[in-house]
Amino acid sequence: MGIMDHFFGPPNIEKLKQKGNIQGLVNALFFKTDSEIRRQAAMALRESRDSKAVSKAIESLFKNVQSDIEKENTVLALTEIRN
């Protein structure tokens, strides 16, 4: 996300969940300025169990500077997603 964070602000994870916007939740995994947004996105993807999120969730583990908790939440999301 990066520079766009300044224009649009943080994503609303609750709205993304309600709309079933998996791509929006995946994008939130890369939200650089707020670790809580990334955590909430990982947890929402975990709840969704949508297989479309797998490759991007894995990518977020390697591309983002994440805390151990964030990484754990992303891994938990991956383990819950079923094909």
C-alpha positions as CSV (number, residue, x, y, z in Angstrom):
1,M,0.0,0.0,0.0
2,G,2.5,2.6,1.1
3,I,1.9,6.1,-0.3
4,M,-1.8,5.4,-0.8
5,D,-2.1,5.0,3.0
6,H,-1.8,8.8,3.2
7,F,-4.6,9.4,0.8
8,F,-7.2,6.9,1.8
9,G,-6.4,6.1,5.4
10,P,-6.6,2.7,7.0
11,P,-8.9,0.0,5.6
12,N,-12.0,-0.8,7.5
13,I,-11.5,-4.5,8.2
14,E,-15.1,-4.9,9.5
15,K,-16.6,-3.6,6.3
16,L,-14.3,-5.7,4.2
17,K,-15.3,-8.8,6.2
18,Q,-19.0,-7.9,5.8
19,K,-18.7,-7.5,2.1
20,G,-16.6,-10.6,1.7
21,N,-13.9,-8.5,0.1
22,I,-11.0,-11.0,0.2
23,Q,-8.8,-9.0,-2.0
24,G,-9.3,-6.0,0.3
25,L,-8.3,-8.1,3.3
26,V,-5.3,-9.4,1.5
27,N,-4.3,-5.8,0.6
28,A,-4.6,-4.9,4.3
29,L,-1.9,-7.5,5.1
30,F,0.5,-5.1,3.4
31,F,-0.7,-1.9,5.2
32,K,2.6,-0.5,6.4
33,T,1.6,2.1,9.0
34,D,-0.5,0.1,11.4
35,S,0.3,-3.4,12.7
36,E,-3.2,-3.7,14.2
37,I,-4.8,-3.4,10.8
38,R,-2.5,-6.2,9.6
39,R,-3.4,-8.3,12.6
40,Q,-7.1,-7.8,12.1
41,A,-6.8,-8.6,8.4
42,A,-5.0,-11.9,9.1
43,M,-7.7,-12.8,11.6
44,A,-10.5,-11.9,9.1
45,L,-8.8,-14.1,6.5
46,R,-8.6,-16.9,9.0
47,E,-12.3,-16.6,9.6
48,S,-13.1,-16.5,5.8
49,R,-11.1,-19.7,5.0
50,D,-10.9,-18.4,1.4
51,S,-8.2,-20.2,-0.6
52,K,-7.7,-17.1,-2.8
53,A,-5.8,-15.5,0.0
54,V,-3.1,-18.2,0.4
55,S,-0.4,-16.9,-2.0
56,K,-0.7,-13.3,-0.9
57,A,-0.7,-14.3,2.8
58,I,2.5,-16.3,2.3
59,E,4.0,-13.3,0.4
60,S,3.1,-11.0,3.3
61,L,5.2,-13.2,5.7
62,F,8.3,-12.5,3.7
63,K,7.8,-8.9,2.4
64,N,6.5,-7.2,5.5
65,V,8.3,-6.3,8.6
66,Q,6.0,-8.1,10.9
67,S,6.1,-8.8,14.6
68,D,6.1,-12.3,15.8
69,I,2.4,-12.0,16.7
70,E,1.5,-10.8,13.2
71,K,3.4,-13.7,11.7
72,E,1.7,-16.1,14.0
73,N,-1.8,-14.7,13.1
74,T,-0.9,-15.0,9.4
75,V,0.2,-18.6,9.8
76,L,-2.9,-19.3,11.8
77,A,-5.0,-17.9,8.9
78,L,-3.2,-20.1,6.5
79,T,-3.8,-23.2,8.5
80,E,-7.5,-22.4,8.6
81,I,-7.9,-21.8,4.9
82,R,-9.2,-24.8,3.1
83,N,-9.2,-25.5,-0.6
